[in-house]
Protein backbone atom coordinates (compact mmCIF):
# COMPACT_ATOMS: atom_id res chain seq x y z
CA UNK A 1 0.00 0.00 0.00
CA UNK A 2 1.36 3.45 -0.81
CA UNK A 3 0.26 6.95 0.02
CA UNK A 4 -0.72 9.70 -2.37
CA UNK A 5 2.92 10.82 -2.46
CA UNK A 6 4.28 7.33 -2.92
CA UNK A 7 5.48 6.97 0.68
CA UNK A 8 5.16 3.45 1.99
CA UNK A 9 2.41 2.84 4.47
CA UNK A 10 1.62 -0.02 6.79
CA UNK A 11 -1.35 -1.68 8.34
CA UNK A 12 -3.83 0.56 10.01
CA UNK A 13 -5.56 0.92 13.29
CA UNK A 14 -8.22 2.94 14.95
CA UNK A 15 -7.34 5.31 17.70
CA UNK A 16 -8.83 4.65 21.15
CA UNK A 17 -6.57 7.21 22.82
CA UNK A 18 -8.29 10.00 20.89
CA UNK A 19 -11.64 8.78 22.15
CA UNK A 20 -10.29 8.90 25.70
CA UNK A 21 -8.93 12.40 25.17
CA UNK A 22 -12.40 13.57 24.15
CA UNK A 23 -13.45 13.17 27.78
CA UNK A 24 -10.64 15.47 28.89
CA UNK A 25 -11.89 18.14 26.48
CA UNK A 26 -15.47 17.66 27.70
CA UNK A 27 -14.31 18.11 31.29
CA UNK A 28 -12.52 21.32 30.40
CA UNK A 29 -15.74 22.77 28.99
CA UNK A 30 -17.78 21.49 31.96
CA UNK A 31 -15.35 23.05 34.45
CA UNK A 32 -15.38 26.34 32.57
CA UNK A 33 -19.17 26.54 32.67
CA UNK A 34 -19.30 25.46 36.31
CA UNK A 35 -16.98 28.37 37.06
CA UNK A 36 -18.74 31.01 34.98
CA UNK A 37 -22.12 30.04 36.43
CA UNK A 38 -20.78 30.76 39.91
CA UNK A 39 -22.10 27.51 41.34
CA UNK A 40 -19.47 27.74 44.06
CA UNK A 41 -20.30 30.65 46.33
CA UNK A 42 -17.29 30.51 48.67
CA UNK A 43 -14.73 32.96 47.19
CA UNK A 44 -11.70 30.79 47.97
CA UNK A 45 -13.25 27.69 46.41
CA UNK A 46 -14.50 29.68 43.43
CA UNK A 47 -11.00 31.02 42.88
CA UNK A 48 -9.70 27.45 42.63
CA UNK A 49 -12.37 26.47 40.09
CA UNK A 50 -11.75 29.63 38.09
CA UNK A 51 -7.99 29.17 38.18
CA UNK A 52 -8.03 25.54 37.08
CA UNK A 53 -10.61 25.96 34.34
CA UNK A 54 -9.95 29.52 33.23
CA UNK A 55 -9.06 28.25 29.74
CA UNK A 56 -11.70 25.51 29.74
CA UNK A 57 -13.49 27.13 26.84
CA UNK A 58 -10.63 25.91 24.66
CA UNK A 59 -12.03 22.40 25.06
CA UNK A 60 -14.23 23.29 22.08
CA UNK A 61 -11.06 24.18 20.19
CA UNK A 62 -9.76 20.70 20.98
CA UNK A 63 -12.98 19.16 19.64
CA UNK A 64 -12.69 21.09 16.38
CA UNK A 65 -9.05 20.08 15.84
CA UNK A 66 -9.81 16.47 16.75
CA UNK A 67 -12.79 16.42 14.41
CA UNK A 68 -10.65 17.39 11.42
CA UNK A 69 -7.98 14.87 12.36
CA UNK A 70 -10.31 11.90 12.85
CA UNK A 71 -12.44 12.52 9.78
CA UNK A 72 -9.41 12.65 7.46
CA UNK A 73 -7.71 9.73 9.18
CA UNK A 74 -10.78 7.55 8.73
CA UNK A 75 -11.89 8.80 5.30
CA UNK A 76 -12.33 6.18 2.59
CA UNK A 77 -11.12 7.14 -0.86
CA UNK A 78 -14.03 7.03 -3.27
CA UNK A 79 -16.70 7.36 -0.58
CA UNK A 80 -19.74 9.22 -1.85
CA UNK A 81 -20.25 12.72 -0.51
CA UNK A 82 -23.90 12.18 0.27
CA UNK A 83 -23.03 9.11 2.33
CA UNK A 84 -20.52 11.10 4.33
CA UNK A 85 -23.02 13.90 4.95
CA UNK A 86 -25.73 11.43 5.89
CA UNK A 87 -23.46 9.71 8.42
CA UNK A 88 -22.52 13.01 10.01
CA UNK A 89 -26.16 14.09 10.32
CA UNK A 90 -27.09 10.70 11.74
CA UNK A 91 -24.40 11.23 14.35
CA UNK A 92 -25.22 14.72 15.58
CA UNK A 93 -28.84 15.48 14.76
CA UNK A 94 -30.89 13.01 16.89
CA UNK A 95 -29.18 14.17 20.10
CA UNK A 96 -29.46 17.77 19.00
CA UNK A 97 -33.16 17.48 18.22
CA UNK A 98 -33.95 15.86 21.57
CA UNK A 99 -32.03 18.46 23.58
CA UNK A 100 -33.55 21.25 21.48
CA UNK A 101 -37.03 20.06 22.41
CA UNK A 102 -36.01 19.68 26.05
CA UNK A 103 -34.65 23.23 26.12
CA UNK A 104 -37.90 24.60 24.66
CA UNK A 105 -39.89 22.77 27.32
CA UNK A 106 -37.69 24.29 30.02
CA UNK A 107 -38.20 27.75 28.54
CA UNK A 108 -41.96 27.18 28.45
CA UNK A 109 -41.88 26.03 32.10
CA UNK A 110 -40.10 29.22 33.19
CA UNK A 111 -42.34 31.35 30.93
CA UNK A 112 -39.34 32.58 28.94
CA UNK A 113 -39.87 34.42 25.67
CA UNK A 114 -39.20 32.17 22.70
CA UNK A 115 -38.09 34.06 19.58
CA UNK A 116 -39.30 32.02 16.57
CA UNK A 117 -36.36 33.06 14.36
CA UNK A 118 -33.79 32.09 16.97
CA UNK A 119 -35.56 28.79 17.65
CA UNK A 120 -35.69 27.95 13.93
CA UNK A 121 -32.03 28.84 13.40
CA UNK A 122 -31.09 26.60 16.31
CA UNK A 123 -33.24 23.74 15.01
CA UNK A 124 -31.57 23.93 11.58
CA UNK A 125 -28.10 24.42 13.10
CA UNK A 126 -27.42 27.68 11.28
CA UNK A 127 -27.35 29.91 14.39
CA UNK A 128 -23.57 30.36 14.34
CA UNK A 129 -23.94 32.42 11.15
CA UNK A 130 -26.17 34.98 12.88
CA UNK A 131 -24.15 37.69 14.70
CA UNK A 132 -27.21 39.00 16.52
CA UNK A 133 -26.27 38.99 20.22
CA UNK A 134 -27.89 36.05 21.96
CA UNK A 135 -29.19 34.37 18.82
CA UNK A 136 -26.18 32.11 18.36
CA UNK A 137 -26.63 30.91 21.96
CA UNK A 138 -30.41 30.54 21.72
CA UNK A 139 -32.31 27.47 22.96
CA UNK A 140 -29.58 24.94 23.90
CA UNK A 141 -26.56 27.20 24.33
CA UNK A 142 -23.83 24.74 23.39
CA UNK A 143 -25.37 23.72 20.07
CA UNK A 144 -23.67 26.68 18.38
CA UNK A 145 -20.62 24.42 18.00
CA UNK A 146 -22.70 21.90 16.07
CA UNK A 147 -23.58 24.70 13.68
CA UNK A 148 -19.85 25.16 13.07
CA UNK A 149 -19.29 21.41 12.74
CA UNK A 150 -22.04 21.18 10.15
CA UNK A 151 -20.17 23.73 8.05
CA UNK A 152 -16.96 21.72 8.44
CA UNK A 153 -18.75 18.55 7.38
CA UNK A 154 -20.13 20.28 4.30
CA UNK A 155 -16.68 21.46 3.24
CA UNK A 156 -14.52 18.41 3.88
CA UNK A 157 -15.75 16.06 1.10
CA UNK A 158 -15.36 18.92 -1.37
CA UNK A 159 -11.76 19.52 -0.30
CA UNK A 160 -10.67 15.92 0.30
CA UNK A 161 -9.71 15.02 -3.32
CA UNK A 162 -7.37 18.02 -3.50
CA UNK A 163 -6.07 17.24 -0.03
CA UNK A 164 -5.03 13.75 -1.10
CA UNK A 165 -3.03 15.25 -4.00
CA UNK A 166 -1.48 18.12 -2.02
CA UNK A 167 2.26 18.16 -1.46
CA UNK A 168 3.51 17.59 2.05
CA UNK A 169 5.06 21.05 2.05
CA UNK A 170 1.66 22.64 1.56
CA UNK A 171 0.19 20.60 4.40
CA UNK A 172 3.02 21.68 6.69
CA UNK A 173 2.34 25.28 5.65
CA UNK A 174 -1.26 24.88 6.81
CA UNK A 175 -0.12 23.47 10.15
CA UNK A 176 2.27 26.39 10.64
CA UNK A 177 -0.13 29.06 9.39
CA UNK A 178 -3.19 28.27 11.52
CA UNK A 179 -1.81 29.53 14.86
CA UNK A 180 -0.55 32.67 13.12
CA UNK A 181 -3.93 33.25 11.48
CA UNK A 182 -5.69 32.91 14.82
CA UNK A 183 -3.55 35.76 16.13
CA UNK A 184 -3.90 37.80 12.95
CA UNK A 185 -7.69 37.54 12.81
CA UNK A 186 -8.18 38.59 16.40
CA UNK A 187 -7.76 42.31 15.57
CA UNK A 188 -10.19 41.65 12.71
CA UNK A 189 -12.97 42.01 15.24
CA UNK A 190 -12.65 45.73 14.47
CA UNK A 191 -14.22 44.92 11.10
CA UNK A 192 -17.54 44.07 12.74
CA UNK A 193 -19.79 46.07 15.07
CA UNK A 194 -18.68 46.16 18.68
CA UNK A 195 -21.55 43.97 19.84
CA UNK A 196 -20.42 41.27 17.37
CA UNK A 197 -16.77 41.01 18.37
CA UNK A 198 -17.30 37.88 20.45
CA UNK A 199 -19.27 36.29 17.64
CA UNK A 200 -16.52 36.99 15.09
CA UNK A 201 -13.63 35.53 17.06
CA UNK A 202 -15.41 32.75 18.95
CA UNK A 203 -18.50 31.69 16.96
CA UNK A 204 -18.20 32.56 13.24
CA UNK A 205 -17.82 29.20 11.45
CA UNK A 206 -15.30 30.46 8.89
CA UNK A 207 -12.92 31.68 11.60
CA UNK A 208 -13.45 28.60 13.79
CA UNK A 209 -12.79 26.34 10.80
CA UNK A 210 -9.09 27.22 11.06
CA UNK A 211 -8.82 24.78 13.95
CA UNK A 212 -10.59 22.08 11.95
CA UNK A 213 -8.20 22.50 9.02
CA UNK A 214 -5.25 22.24 11.38
CA UNK A 215 -6.45 18.76 12.34
CA UNK A 216 -7.12 17.92 8.69
CA UNK A 217 -3.60 18.80 7.54
CA UNK A 218 -1.94 16.97 10.45
CA UNK A 219 -3.97 13.83 9.80
CA UNK A 220 -3.03 13.76 6.13
CA UNK A 221 0.63 14.14 7.02
CA UNK A 222 0.35 11.30 9.48
CA UNK A 223 -1.42 9.10 6.93
CA UNK A 224 1.61 9.45 4.69
CA UNK A 225 4.12 8.87 7.47
CA UNK A 226 5.35 12.45 7.08
CA UNK A 227 4.35 13.86 10.46
CA UNK A 228 7.17 14.72 12.83
CA UNK A 229 6.37 15.55 16.42
CA UNK A 230 7.19 14.62 20.01
CA UNK A 231 6.09 11.38 21.62
CA UNK A 232 3.12 11.26 23.97
CA UNK A 233 5.01 11.86 27.25
CA UNK A 234 6.76 14.97 25.92
CA UNK A 235 3.64 16.22 24.10
CA UNK A 236 1.63 15.85 27.32
CA UNK A 237 4.27 17.79 29.25
CA UNK A 238 4.25 20.54 26.61
CA UNK A 239 0.49 20.76 26.93
CA UNK A 240 0.50 21.00 30.74
CA UNK A 241 3.22 23.67 30.75
CA UNK A 242 1.46 25.59 27.98
CA UNK A 243 -1.82 25.45 29.88
CA UNK A 244 -0.27 26.79 33.09
CA UNK A 245 1.67 29.55 31.37
CA UNK A 246 -1.23 30.60 29.14
CA UNK A 247 -3.67 30.69 32.05
CA UNK A 248 -1.46 33.02 34.05
CA UNK A 249 0.38 35.31 31.69
CA UNK A 250 -0.84 35.13 28.09
CA UNK A 251 -3.40 37.38 26.40
CA UNK A 252 -6.52 35.73 24.99
CA UNK A 253 -5.62 36.02 21.31
CA UNK A 254 -2.24 34.46 22.03
CA UNK A 255 -3.37 31.58 24.25
CA UNK A 256 -5.87 30.51 21.59
CA UNK A 257 -3.01 30.22 19.12
CA UNK A 258 -0.57 28.60 21.53
CA UNK A 259 -3.08 26.05 22.76
CA UNK A 260 -3.86 25.04 19.18
CA UNK A 261 -0.22 23.96 18.89
CA UNK A 262 -0.31 22.10 22.20
CA UNK A 263 -3.53 20.33 21.23
CA UNK A 264 -2.32 19.14 17.84
CA UNK A 265 0.89 17.82 19.41
CA UNK A 266 -1.10 15.78 21.96
CA UNK A 267 -3.56 14.50 19.35
CA UNK A 268 -0.89 13.36 16.90
CA UNK A 269 1.26 11.86 19.67
CA UNK A 270 -1.70 9.89 21.05
CA UNK A 271 -2.60 8.66 17.56
CA UNK A 272 1.00 7.63 16.93
CA UNK A 273 1.11 5.76 20.26
CA UNK A 274 -1.99 3.77 19.30
CA UNK A 275 -0.70 2.92 15.85
CA UNK A 276 2.71 1.84 17.06
CA UNK A 277 1.46 0.01 20.15
CA UNK A 278 3.18 2.39 22.57
CA UNK A 279 1.84 2.93 26.09
CA UNK A 280 -1.01 5.42 26.37
CA UNK A 281 -3.12 6.10 29.46
CA UNK A 282 -5.86 7.51 27.24
CA UNK A 283 -6.85 4.16 25.74
CA UNK A 284 -7.98 2.72 29.07
CA UNK A 285 -11.42 1.22 28.55
CA UNK A 286 -13.10 3.47 31.13
CA UNK A 287 -11.72 6.60 29.52
CA UNK A 288 -12.72 5.31 26.10
CA UNK A 289 -16.29 4.81 27.35
CA UNK A 290 -16.32 8.31 28.82
CA UNK A 291 -15.11 9.61 25.48
CA UNK A 292 -17.91 7.77 23.72
CA UNK A 293 -20.58 9.52 25.82
CA UNK A 294 -18.80 12.90 25.76
CA UNK A 295 -20.89 14.24 22.87
CA UNK A 296 -24.13 13.60 24.73
CA UNK A 297 -22.53 14.95 27.93
CA UNK A 298 -21.56 18.15 26.12
CA UNK A 299 -25.09 18.67 24.83
CA UNK A 300 -26.87 18.22 28.18
CA UNK A 301 -24.53 19.72 30.76
CA UNK A 302 -25.37 23.43 30.48
CA UNK A 303 -29.09 22.80 30.07
CA UNK A 304 -29.19 20.65 33.21
CA UNK A 305 -27.12 23.02 35.35
CA UNK A 306 -28.99 26.16 34.33
CA UNK A 307 -32.38 24.50 34.84
CA UNK A 308 -31.58 23.25 38.34
CA UNK A 309 -29.92 26.49 39.43
CA UNK A 310 -32.86 28.55 38.18
CA UNK A 311 -35.39 26.26 39.86
CA UNK A 312 -33.54 26.50 43.19
CA UNK A 313 -32.83 30.22 42.96
CA UNK A 314 -29.04 29.80 42.86
CA UNK A 315 -28.26 30.85 39.28
CA UNK A 316 -25.46 33.40 39.47
CA UNK A 317 -25.60 33.39 43.27
CA UNK A 318 -23.69 30.27 44.21
CA UNK A 319 -24.02 27.84 47.08
CA UNK A 320 -22.26 28.56 50.38
CA UNK A 321 -19.40 26.58 51.88
CA UNK A 322 -18.88 23.01 50.75
CA UNK A 323 -22.32 22.92 49.15
CA UNK A 324 -20.85 24.60 46.06
CA UNK A 325 -18.17 21.97 45.30
CA UNK A 326 -20.63 19.20 46.18
CA UNK A 327 -23.15 20.68 43.75
CA UNK A 328 -20.51 20.68 40.99
CA UNK A 329 -19.77 17.01 41.64
CA UNK A 330 -23.49 16.28 41.72
CA UNK A 331 -23.98 17.99 38.37
CA UNK A 332 -21.08 15.98 36.96
CA UNK A 333 -22.70 12.71 38.07
CA UNK A 334 -26.21 13.62 36.89
CA UNK A 335 -25.00 14.83 33.50
CA UNK A 336 -22.92 11.70 33.06
CA UNK A 337 -25.93 9.46 33.78
CA UNK A 338 -28.10 11.42 31.34
CA UNK A 339 -25.33 11.32 28.73
CA UNK A 340 -25.00 7.54 29.09
CA UNK A 341 -28.75 7.11 28.61
CA UNK A 342 -28.77 9.44 25.62
CA UNK A 343 -25.83 7.64 24.06
CA UNK A 344 -27.35 4.21 24.68
CA UNK A 345 -30.95 4.84 23.69
CA UNK A 346 -30.78 7.68 21.15
CA UNK A 347 -27.34 8.26 19.64
CA UNK A 348 -26.29 4.66 19.01
CA UNK A 349 -29.59 3.23 17.70
CA UNK A 350 -30.25 6.27 15.51
CA UNK A 351 -26.79 5.99 14.01
CA UNK A 352 -27.52 2.38 13.11
CA UNK A 353 -30.90 3.25 11.67
CA UNK A 354 -30.10 6.44 9.77
CA UNK A 355 -26.48 6.12 8.67
CA UNK A 356 -25.88 4.43 5.29
CA UNK A 357 -24.11 1.11 5.22
CA UNK A 358 -20.45 1.12 4.38
CA UNK A 359 -19.69 0.05 0.84
CA UNK A 360 -17.48 -3.06 0.56
CA UNK A 361 -13.77 -2.61 0.04
CA UNK A 362 -12.75 -2.40 -3.56
CA UNK A 363 -9.29 -3.79 -2.85
CA UNK A 364 -7.12 -4.66 0.12
CA UNK A 365 -5.33 -1.34 -0.21
CA UNK A 366 -8.48 0.74 -0.09
CA UNK A 367 -8.74 2.99 2.93
CA UNK A 368 -12.01 2.91 4.80
CA UNK A 369 -13.38 4.31 8.01
CA UNK A 370 -12.18 1.28 9.90
CA UNK A 371 -8.57 1.52 8.76
CA UNK A 372 -5.90 4.04 7.87
CA UNK A 373 -2.15 3.86 7.30
CA UNK A 374 0.15 3.95 10.27
CA UNK A 375 2.88 6.60 10.36
CA UNK A 376 6.52 5.63 10.60
CA UNK A 377 5.90 1.87 10.60
CA UNK A 378 8.20 0.20 13.12
CA UNK A 379 8.04 -3.01 15.10
CA UNK A 380 5.69 -2.46 18.00
CA UNK A 381 7.43 -2.34 21.37
CA UNK A 382 5.92 -3.77 24.50
CA UNK A 383 2.56 -2.18 25.04
CA UNK A 384 1.03 -0.83 28.21
CA UNK A 385 -0.93 -3.19 30.41
CA UNK A 386 -4.18 -2.03 28.91
CA UNK A 387 -2.85 -1.88 25.35
CA UNK A 388 -2.58 -4.51 22.63
CA UNK A 389 -0.15 -7.42 22.79
CA UNK A 390 3.32 -6.51 21.63
CA UNK A 391 4.08 -7.22 18.01
CA UNK A 392 0.44 -7.37 16.96
CA UNK A 393 -1.51 -4.66 15.14
CA UNK A 394 -4.04 -2.80 17.19
CA UNK A 395 -7.48 -4.11 16.37
CA UNK A 396 -9.78 -1.41 17.57
CA UNK A 397 -12.94 -0.18 15.95
CA UNK A 398 -11.50 3.33 15.69
CA UNK A 399 -11.91 6.82 17.06
CA UNK A 400 -15.58 7.37 17.74
CA UNK A 401 -17.22 9.80 15.39
CA UNK A 402 -16.58 13.31 16.70
CA UNK A 403 -19.53 15.61 17.01
VOGU-3710 file (C-alpha; in Angstrom, 3 decimals, decimal comma):
1> xxxxxxxxxx> 0,000/0,000/0,000  1,360/3,454/-0,813  0,264/6,949/0,017  -0,720/9,703/-2,368  2,916/10,817/-2,460  4,284/7,329/-2,915  5,480/6,971/0,677  5,159/3,452/1,986  2,411/2,841/4,468  1,616/-0,018/6,786
11> xxxxxxxxxx> -1,348/-1,684/8,342  -3,828/0,565/10,008  -5,564/0,919/13,294  -8,215/2,944/14,946  -7,336/5,315/17,703  -8,833/4,646/21,147  -6,571/7,212/22,820  -8,290/9,998/20,894  -11,637/8,780/22,147  -10,293/8,905/25,701
21> xxxxxxxxxx> -8,930/12,397/25,169  -12,398/13,570/24,152  -13,453/13,172/27,780  -10,638/15,473/28,891  -11,891/18,140/26,485  -15,472/17,662/27,698  -14,311/18,105/31,294  -12,519/21,320/30,400  -15,743/22,768/28,993  -17,778/21,491/31,959
31> xxxxxxxxxx> -15,355/23,048/34,446  -15,377/26,337/32,574  -19,169/26,537/32,666  -19,299/25,459/36,309  -16,980/28,366/37,056  -18,739/31,013/34,976  -22,124/30,037/36,426  -20,777/30,761/39,913  -22,095/27,507/41,337  -19,468/27,744/44,063
41> xxxxxxxxxx> -20,299/30,652/46,327  -17,289/30,506/48,666  -14,732/32,960/47,185  -11,696/30,790/47,973  -13,248/27,691/46,411  -14,503/29,676/43,430  -10,998/31,022/42,880  -9,704/27,450/42,633  -12,374/26,472/40,092  -11,751/29,627/38,088
51> xxxxxxxxxx> -7,991/29,172/38,184  -8,026/25,539/37,084  -10,614/25,955/34,343  -9,948/29,522/33,228  -9,065/28,247/29,738  -11,696/25,512/29,736  -13,494/27,130/26,840  -10,629/25,911/24,663  -12,033/22,405/25,059  -14,228/23,288/22,080
61> xxxxxxxxxx> -11,058/24,179/20,185  -9,759/20,699/20,981  -12,980/19,155/19,637  -12,686/21,094/16,376  -9,045/20,079/15,837  -9,808/16,470/16,746  -12,794/16,416/14,409  -10,646/17,387/11,418  -7,978/14,865/12,359  -10,314/11,902/12,853
71> xxxxxxxxxx> -12,444/12,521/9,777  -9,413/12,646/7,464  -7,707/9,726/9,182  -10,777/7,554/8,729  -11,894/8,797/5,299  -12,328/6,181/2,590  -11,121/7,142/-0,856  -14,033/7,029/-3,272  -16,700/7,361/-0,583  -19,742/9,218/-1,848
81> xxxxxxxxxx> -20,247/12,715/-0,512  -23,899/12,177/0,266  -23,034/9,109/2,327  -20,519/11,103/4,333  -23,016/13,905/4,953  -25,729/11,434/5,890  -23,457/9,713/8,416  -22,522/13,014/10,010  -26,161/14,094/10,324  -27,086/10,703/11,745
91> xxxxxxxxxx> -24,395/11,226/14,346  -25,220/14,715/15,579  -28,844/15,482/14,756  -30,889/13,014/16,891  -29,179/14,172/20,101  -29,460/17,768/18,997  -33,157/17,479/18,224  -33,954/15,863/21,568  -32,030/18,456/23,581  -33,546/21,253/21,475
101> xxxxxxxxxx> -37,034/20,064/22,407  -36,008/19,678/26,055  -34,645/23,228/26,115  -37,896/24,598/24,659  -39,890/22,765/27,317  -37,689/24,288/30,020  -38,202/27,746/28,536  -41,961/27,182/28,454  -41,880/26,029/32,099  -40,104/29,217/33,193
111> xxxxxxxxxx> -42,338/31,348/30,935  -39,344/32,581/28,935  -39,867/34,420/25,671  -39,197/32,168/22,700  -38,095/34,058/19,579  -39,295/32,024/16,566  -36,363/33,062/14,361  -33,790/32,090/16,969  -35,559/28,795/17,646  -35,688/27,950/13,934
121> xxxxxxxxxx> -32,032/28,840/13,401  -31,087/26,599/16,307  -33,244/23,745/15,008  -31,566/23,927/11,578  -28,102/24,417/13,099  -27,419/27,678/11,278  -27,347/29,906/14,385  -23,566/30,356/14,336  -23,941/32,418/11,152  -26,165/34,979/12,883
131> xxxxxxxxxx> -24,152/37,688/14,697  -27,213/39,003/16,520  -26,274/38,989/20,223  -27,890/36,046/21,960  -29,190/34,374/18,823  -26,179/32,110/18,358  -26,628/30,909/21,957  -30,411/30,542/21,715  -32,311/27,469/22,958  -29,581/24,937/23,904
141> xxxxxxxxxx> -26,564/27,198/24,330  -23,833/24,745/23,394  -25,371/23,722/20,068  -23,665/26,678/18,384  -20,619/24,419/18,004  -22,699/21,896/16,070  -23,576/24,700/13,679  -19,846/25,159/13,069  -19,292/21,409/12,745  -22,042/21,185/10,152
151> xxxxxxxxxx> -20,171/23,734/8,054  -16,957/21,725/8,438  -18,752/18,550/7,375  -20,132/20,279/4,299  -16,683/21,458/3,238  -14,518/18,405/3,876  -15,745/16,065/1,095  -15,363/18,923/-1,374  -11,758/19,523/-0,302  -10,674/15,918/0,297
161> xxxxxxxxxx> -9,707/15,022/-3,315  -7,367/18,017/-3,503  -6,069/17,240/-0,032  -5,031/13,750/-1,099  -3,033/15,248/-4,000  -1,477/18,117/-2,020  2,256/18,162/-1,456  3,508/17,590/2,053  5,059/21,053/2,052  1,661/22,643/1,563
171> xxxxxxxxxx> 0,194/20,600/4,399  3,018/21,684/6,692  2,337/25,275/5,650  -1,261/24,883/6,810  -0,125/23,475/10,155  2,271/26,389/10,636  -0,126/29,057/9,388  -3,190/28,270/11,516  -1,807/29,528/14,859  -0,548/32,666/13,120
181> xxxxxxxxxx> -3,926/33,252/11,483  -5,687/32,913/14,820  -3,549/35,756/16,133  -3,902/37,802/12,947  -7,693/37,536/12,813  -8,180/38,589/16,396  -7,760/42,308/15,566  -10,192/41,646/12,714  -12,968/42,005/15,240  -12,654/45,725/14,471
191> xxxxxxxxxx> -14,222/44,918/11,103  -17,544/44,066/12,743  -19,790/46,074/15,066  -18,678/46,157/18,680  -21,546/43,970/19,840  -20,422/41,269/17,367  -16,770/41,009/18,374  -17,296/37,879/20,455  -19,266/36,295/17,637  -16,520/36,989/15,092
201> xxxxxxxxxx> -13,630/35,526/17,060  -15,415/32,752/18,950  -18,503/31,693/16,960  -18,197/32,560/13,241  -17,825/29,197/11,447  -15,296/30,465/8,892  -12,923/31,683/11,601  -13,447/28,598/13,789  -12,785/26,336/10,797  -9,085/27,221/11,059
211> xxxxxxxxxx> -8,820/24,776/13,950  -10,592/22,083/11,952  -8,197/22,498/9,016  -5,249/22,241/11,382  -6,448/18,764/12,342  -7,121/17,918/8,693  -3,597/18,800/7,543  -1,941/16,975/10,448  -3,974/13,828/9,804  -3,034/13,757/6,135
221> xxxxxxxxxx> 0,633/14,144/7,023  0,350/11,297/9,485  -1,416/9,102/6,930  1,614/9,447/4,690  4,117/8,866/7,473  5,353/12,452/7,077  4,346/13,860/10,462  7,170/14,722/12,827  6,365/15,551/16,420  7,192/14,615/20,008
231> xxxxxxxxxx> 6,087/11,384/21,616  3,121/11,256/23,967  5,011/11,861/27,254  6,760/14,967/25,923  3,643/16,218/24,099  1,630/15,851/27,316  4,266/17,790/29,250  4,245/20,536/26,614  0,487/20,761/26,926  0,498/21,004/30,736
241> xxxxxxxxxx> 3,221/23,671/30,750  1,461/25,594/27,978  -1,822/25,454/29,884  -0,272/26,791/33,091  1,668/29,546/31,370  -1,229/30,603/29,138  -3,674/30,694/32,046  -1,458/33,024/34,052  0,381/35,313/31,689  -0,839/35,131/28,088
251> xxxxxxxxxx> -3,401/37,383/26,404  -6,522/35,733/24,986  -5,616/36,020/21,306  -2,240/34,455/22,031  -3,367/31,578/24,251  -5,868/30,507/21,592  -3,009/30,222/19,115  -0,573/28,600/21,532  -3,077/26,046/22,756  -3,861/25,042/19,176
261> xxxxxxxxxx> -0,221/23,957/18,894  -0,314/22,100/22,205  -3,530/20,326/21,235  -2,323/19,136/17,842  0,889/17,815/19,409  -1,099/15,777/21,956  -3,561/14,498/19,349  -0,889/13,359/16,905  1,260/11,856/19,666  -1,701/9,886/21,047
271> xxxxxxxxxx> -2,599/8,658/17,563  0,995/7,628/16,927  1,110/5,761/20,255  -1,992/3,773/19,303  -0,704/2,925/15,848  2,715/1,836/17,064  1,458/0,013/20,151  3,177/2,385/22,568  1,838/2,925/26,091  -1,010/5,417/26,373
281> xxxxxxxxxx> -3,117/6,100/29,460  -5,856/7,506/27,245  -6,849/4,164/25,745  -7,977/2,725/29,072  -11,417/1,223/28,550  -13,104/3,471/31,131  -11,715/6,603/29,515  -12,725/5,305/26,098  -16,288/4,808/27,354  -16,322/8,307/28,822
291> xxxxxxxxxx> -15,113/9,610/25,481  -17,915/7,773/23,721  -20,575/9,518/25,821  -18,801/12,903/25,756  -20,886/14,240/22,866  -24,127/13,604/24,732  -22,534/14,955/27,932  -21,562/18,149/26,120  -25,095/18,670/24,832  -26,871/18,219/28,176
301> xxxxxxxxxx> -24,531/19,718/30,761  -25,369/23,435/30,477  -29,093/22,798/30,066  -29,193/20,653/33,212  -27,121/23,018/35,348  -28,990/26,164/34,332  -32,379/24,498/34,836  -31,579/23,246/38,341  -29,921/26,486/39,427  -32,855/28,547/38,185
311> xxxxxxxxxx> -35,390/26,259/39,855  -33,545/26,504/43,186  -32,825/30,222/42,958  -29,045/29,802/42,857  -28,263/30,851/39,278  -25,463/33,404/39,469  -25,597/33,386/43,271  -23,690/30,271/44,206  -24,015/27,843/47,077  -22,260/28,561/50,379
321> xxxxxxxxxx> -19,396/26,582/51,884  -18,880/23,014/50,746  -22,320/22,923/49,146  -20,853/24,596/46,059  -18,168/21,973/45,300  -20,629/19,199/46,182  -23,147/20,677/43,747  -20,515/20,680/40,992  -19,772/17,006/41,645  -23,495/16,276/41,720
331> xxxxxxxxxx> -23,980/17,986/38,367  -21,083/15,984/36,964  -22,703/12,715/38,068  -26,210/13,616/36,885  -25,001/14,830/33,504  -22,922/11,703/33,063  -25,930/9,461/33,778  -28,096/11,422/31,341  -25,335/11,316/28,735  -25,001/7,543/29,094
341> xxxxxxxxxx> -28,752/7,115/28,607  -28,769/9,439/25,618  -25,828/7,643/24,059  -27,345/4,213/24,680  -30,945/4,837/23,689  -30,779/7,678/21,149  -27,345/8,262/19,641  -26,291/4,661/19,013  -29,590/3,233/17,702  -30,253/6,269/15,505
351> xxxxxxxxxx> -26,787/5,995/14,015  -27,525/2,381/13,114  -30,902/3,248/11,668  -30,098/6,438/9,772  -26,481/6,117/8,673  -25,879/4,426/5,295  -24,108/1,107/5,221  -20,448/1,123/4,379  -19,686/0,052/0,837  -17,477/-3,063/0,561
361> xxxxxxxxxx> -13,773/-2,613/0,041  -12,751/-2,404/-3,560  -9,286/-3,786/-2,851  -7,123/-4,657/0,120  -5,331/-1,340/-0,212  -8,478/0,737/-0,094  -8,737/2,989/2,935  -12,013/2,914/4,802  -13,376/4,312/8,006  -12,177/1,281/9,901
371> xxxxxxxxxx> -8,569/1,522/8,757  -5,904/4,038/7,872  -2,151/3,863/7,296  0,155/3,954/10,265  2,884/6,603/10,357  6,523/5,625/10,595  5,904/1,868/10,602  8,204/0,205/13,119  8,043/-3,014/15,099  5,688/-2,458/18,000
381> xxxxxxxxxx> 7,431/-2,340/21,374  5,924/-3,771/24,496  2,557/-2,176/25,041  1,031/-0,832/28,207  -0,929/-3,188/30,412  -4,185/-2,027/28,914  -2,846/-1,876/25,349  -2,578/-4,515/22,633  -0,150/-7,418/22,788  3,321/-6,508/21,626
391> xxxxxxxxxx> 4,079/-7,219/18,009  0,438/-7,369/16,958  -1,507/-4,664/15,136  -4,042/-2,798/17,193  -7,478/-4,114/16,371  -9,782/-1,406/17,570  -12,939/-0,177/15,951  -11,495/3,330/15,688  -11,913/6,818/17,063  -15,583/7,367/17,740
401> xxx> -17,221/9,804/15,393  -16,577/13,307/16,702  -19,530/15,607/17,010
//
